[in-house]
Amino acid sequence: MFFERGQKCEPHPDFFDDKFNQERGGNRMATVIMYLSNITRGGETVFPLSEVSS
């Protein structure tokens, strides 16, 4: 994914809950996020439903 300044990806679930995808293998076992840049500001990843505090 690539975002210009001010763009963002809206919060979304990373799983399938519909019959079509469940019948074709279901949900992922893991999600991997790799950051391929060295920016010092912006670019945060947030998990709004996580109960873990930083």
Secondary structure, 3 states (H helix, E strand, C coil): CCCCCCCCCCCCCCCCCCHHHHCCCCCCCCCCCCCCCCCCCCCCCCCCCCCCCC
